[in-house]
Amino acid sequence: MSDIFREVDEELRRDNASALWSKYGIYVIGTAVGIVALTAATVGWNNWQQSTAEDASAAYETLEAEITDQTPAQIAAAYASFEAGNAGYAMLAGFQEAAALAQAGKNDEAVTAYERVAADSSIDNVMRQLAVLKGAILISGEASDADMRARLLPLTGADAPWRNPARELLGLSAYKAADFDVAAVLFEEIIQDSGAAPGIRDRAHIMQALLASKVVAEPTGTSDDETKGEEETGEAAAPAAPQ
């Protein structure tokens, strides 16, 4: 009798499996095909990226070899052309283009090239801030203090990677604008920053020494208690007798 029950149970299992396959088999097949297709696409995409990166690297090396004897203006044009067609090397080509433009004496165009790098959201933020800093260096001689502050203040946060070079440029800009108190604060921030490089800290000490005689001192006028006492007694300091 137990054999009969077992056979019936097995038959029911086969019937259930058959019914489930009839109902959901197409989805199982579809899922399996999708997994295989996704895996193949991922492998293909990775291979394409690697191949593209290798091609771009080879093209960049070829470019550098070709421009060895060219003028800075020609080098800048070559990097600009390369940048447009090789997204993977756009940042590096952008920095090289800007440097070549600066070497050619085309500061305005160099600043524009750095600004283009800084505005590219696909580039790491550290390198974008470096582009801002390099552009600010190029214009530091003629830019207003307000312009320098607008460019560089966002780079001076406590954890910002280029905070001390930015503080130094801002301090020099404030010094040039005769805003000596602000300059002193900026150089003091460099001196107190344990992450500041020795060279920039040494320059900050030098600037602090130059500012020592220019920083506005706190007034040492008559205290409130003394003024009140004079008002209550009706006495005031007598003028010095003429000699």
Residue pairs with C-beta under 8 A, 6 or more apart in sequence:
21 28
52 88
53 88
56 86
56 88
56 89
57 89
59 82
59 86
60 82
60 86
60 89
60 92
60 93
63 78
63 79
63 82
66 78
67 74
67 75
67 78
70 78
71 104
72 100
72 101
72 103
72 104
73 100
73 101
73 104
73 106
75 96
75 100
76 97
76 98
76 100
76 101
76 104
76 106
76 109
76 113
79 93
79 94
79 96
79 97
79 100
80 93
80 97
80 113
82 89
82 93
83 89
83 90
83 93
83 94
83 97
86 93
87 122
90 120
90 123
91 117
91 120
91 123
91 127
94 113
94 114
94 116
94 117
94 120
94 131
95 114
95 117
95 131
95 134
97 113
98 110
98 111
98 113
98 114
98 117
98 131
98 134
98 135
99 110
101 107
101 109
101 110
101 113
102 110
102 138
107 138
107 139
110 135
110 138
111 135
111 138
111 139
114 131
114 132
114 134
114 135
114 138
115 131
115 132
115 135
117 123
117 127
117 128
117 131
118 128
118 129
118 131
118 132
118 135
119 128
120 128
126 161
126 162
129 155
129 160
129 161
129 162
130 162
132 151
132 152
132 154
132 155
133 152
133 155
133 162
133 165
133 166
133 169
135 151
136 143
136 148
136 151
136 152
136 166
136 169
137 169
139 147
139 148
140 148
140 169
140 172
140 173
143 151
143 173
144 177
145 173
145 174
145 176
145 177
145 179
148 169
148 170
148 173
149 170
149 173
152 166
152 169
152 170
153 166
153 170
154 160
155 162
155 163
155 166
156 163
156 166
156 167
156 170
156 189
157 163
160 166
163 193
164 190
164 193
164 195
164 196
164 197
164 200
165 200
167 186
167 187
167 189
167 190
168 186
168 187
168 190
168 200
168 203
168 204
170 186
171 182
171 183
171 186
171 187
171 190
171 204
171 207
172 183
172 207
174 180
174 182
174 183
174 186
175 183
175 207
175 210
175 211
180 211
180 214
180 215
180 216
181 215
181 216
183 207
183 211
184 208
184 211
184 215
187 204
187 205
187 207
187 208
187 211
188 204
188 208
190 196
190 200
190 201
190 204
191 201
191 204
191 205
191 208
193 201
196 204
230 236
230 237
